[in-house]
Amino acid sequence: MDSDKRFVNSKDINFDETTNLALMNWEEFEHLIRELFEKEFNNNGSQVKVTQASRDGGVDAIAFDPDPIRGGKIVIQAKRYTNTVGVAAVRDLYGTVMNEGANKGILVTTSDYGPDSYEFAKGKPITLLNGGNLLHLLEKHGTKARINIKEAKRILNNSNLD
């Protein structure tokens, strides 16, 4: 896994309970997700790597879990969105899971998914984590943040960044 040229060095991301994840820089958000999954998987010798933004092929991070039963390659995609994540993003992840020969795909967003996204993911090796799931997972690993979509939309619309 270390020889994959898509990987970049990890960065520690500083944030606190006042940080609105929906306003976080997208690159920092990807590193935050990597950091979070590293904590989630690290108890069994797993590795989590972040990919370069321009050449990631639809992959923001890859986890490799050495467990022979439930382990394998896990593709992780992070979407710092203020709108509902559409089914196209879930389809793209599924295609990436197949293309990478991964066992599973995890899509993490600051917002939520529409019913068509949940329907598409049913019966497939895909896990959809919405903003609430993300905050819960952060808390599980001892950190707090917040997600305020309305605030993010207001600020982003005023600055035309999103």
C-alpha positions as MATLAB code, in Angstrom:
seq = 'MDSDKRFVNSKDINFDETTNLALMNWEEFEHLIRELFEKEFNNNGSQVKVTQASRDGGVDAIAFDPDPIRGGKIVIQAKRYTNTVGVAAVRDLYGTVMNEGANKGILVTTSDYGPDSYEFAKGKPITLLNGGNLLHLLEKHGTKARINIKEAKRILNNSNLD';
ca = [
       0.000    0.000    0.000;
       2.881    2.411    0.665;
       4.009    2.324   -2.977;
       0.763    3.901   -4.290;
       1.847    7.254   -5.762;
      -1.566    8.802   -5.074;
      -0.882    9.082   -1.344;
       0.189   12.283    0.372;
       1.600   12.828    3.849;
      -1.024   13.144    6.514;
      -1.612   16.435    8.309;
      -2.987   16.926   11.768;
      -6.043   19.160   11.651;
      -6.773   21.481   14.552;
     -10.405   22.178   15.335;
     -12.669   22.446   18.362;
     -16.335   22.384   19.319;
     -16.824   25.843   17.746;
     -15.601   24.666   14.322;
     -18.378   24.371   11.723;
     -17.258   21.384    9.641;
     -19.482   22.511    6.763;
     -17.222   25.579    6.414;
     -13.910   23.748    6.721;
     -11.488   23.918    3.801;
     -12.136   20.812    1.637;
      -8.518   19.649    1.861;
      -8.509   19.970    5.652;
     -11.851   18.139    5.720;
     -10.319   15.200    3.803;
      -7.407   15.064    6.258;
      -9.841   15.258    9.193;
     -11.729   12.253    7.785;
      -8.438   10.354    7.361;
      -7.478   11.189   10.951;
     -10.885   10.049   12.188;
     -10.773    6.720   10.342;
      -7.202    6.175   11.463;
      -8.500    6.358   15.054;
     -11.457    4.131   14.161;
      -9.288    1.424   12.546;
      -5.987    1.733   14.449;
      -6.700   -0.861   17.138;
      -5.947   -3.754   14.788;
      -2.944   -2.615   12.779;
      -4.894   -0.961    9.983;
      -3.449    1.821    7.864;
      -5.296    4.849    6.506;
      -3.808    7.041    3.757;
      -5.001   10.257    2.094;
      -4.732   10.619   -1.675;
      -3.646   13.620   -3.728;
      -6.557   15.825   -4.689;
      -5.927   15.902   -8.430;
      -5.161   12.235   -9.015;
      -7.344   10.475   -6.509;
      -9.640    8.741   -9.008;
     -12.641    9.338   -6.752;
     -10.771    8.227   -3.632;
     -10.036   10.625   -0.771;
      -8.577    8.036    1.586;
      -7.938    4.319    1.628;
      -7.956    2.142    4.720;
      -6.409   -1.274    4.745;
      -7.627   -3.544    7.508;
      -5.455   -6.679    7.871;
      -8.223   -8.646    9.621;
      -8.687  -11.827    7.522;
     -12.436  -12.000    8.169;
     -13.868   -8.501    8.050;
     -10.810   -6.631    6.714;
      -9.503   -5.650    3.340;
      -9.295   -2.479    1.332;
     -11.806    0.240    2.182;
     -12.273    3.283   -0.047;
     -13.280    6.443    1.814;
     -14.727    9.505    0.170;
     -15.355   12.792    1.970;
     -17.964   15.317    0.807;
     -17.994   18.637    2.630;
     -21.411   19.594    1.285;
     -24.108   22.002    2.339;
     -26.681   20.359    0.056;
     -28.072   16.828    0.001;
     -25.659   14.345   -1.558;
     -27.254   12.956   -4.696;
     -27.316    9.375   -5.890;
     -24.651   10.149   -8.545;
     -22.004   10.494   -5.800;
     -23.043    7.122   -4.343;
     -22.937    5.499   -7.795;
     -19.477    7.004   -8.359;
     -18.268    5.561   -5.058;
     -19.648    2.140   -5.951;
     -17.820    2.289   -9.290;
     -14.635    3.292   -7.494;
     -14.994    0.399   -5.017;
     -15.291   -2.016   -7.955;
     -12.442   -0.361   -9.883;
     -10.119   -0.402   -6.850;
     -10.961   -4.010   -6.014;
     -11.974   -2.806   -2.560;
     -14.151   -4.702   -0.100;
     -16.150   -1.643    0.918;
     -16.768    2.038    0.324;
     -17.583    4.683    2.918;
     -19.049    8.040    1.929;
     -18.888   10.727    4.617;
     -20.647   14.077    4.331;
     -21.376   17.092    6.458;
     -24.944   17.132    5.099;
     -27.233   14.168    4.360;
     -28.282   11.820    1.567;
     -31.505   11.693   -0.382;
     -33.792    8.626   -0.360;
     -32.471    7.567   -3.798;
     -28.921    7.459   -2.363;
     -29.965    5.205    0.517;
     -31.952    3.025   -1.896;
     -28.974    2.632   -4.270;
     -26.622    1.725   -1.379;
     -28.930   -1.066   -0.108;
     -27.354   -4.495   -0.502;
     -24.056   -3.012   -1.713;
     -20.779   -2.792    0.218;
     -21.336    0.926    0.836;
     -21.776    2.805    4.098;
     -23.300    6.292    4.035;
     -22.352    8.491    6.999;
     -24.239   11.781    7.272;
     -23.355   14.846    9.336;
     -24.948   13.433   12.489;
     -23.032   10.155   12.113;
     -19.829   12.135   11.565;
     -20.286   14.200   14.748;
     -21.050   10.996   16.687;
     -17.898    9.304   15.374;
     -15.799   12.360   16.299;
     -17.237   12.316   19.825;
     -16.550    8.575   20.091;
     -12.869    9.407   19.550;
     -12.816   12.297   22.017;
     -13.263   15.348   19.804;
     -16.175   17.656   19.246;
     -17.161   19.916   16.394;
     -20.425   21.180   15.004;
     -22.207   21.235   11.670;
     -24.471   24.168   10.895;
     -25.610   23.923    7.279;
     -27.686   27.136    7.377;
     -24.739   29.164    8.672;
     -22.420   27.588    6.071;
     -24.831   28.301    3.206;
     -25.222   31.917    4.325;
     -21.470   32.493    4.571;
     -20.641   30.574    1.396;
     -23.367   32.341   -0.607;
     -22.014   35.705    0.541;
     -18.509   34.784   -0.541;
     -19.413   32.561   -3.560;
     -16.892   29.919   -2.501;
     -18.966   26.755   -2.670;
];
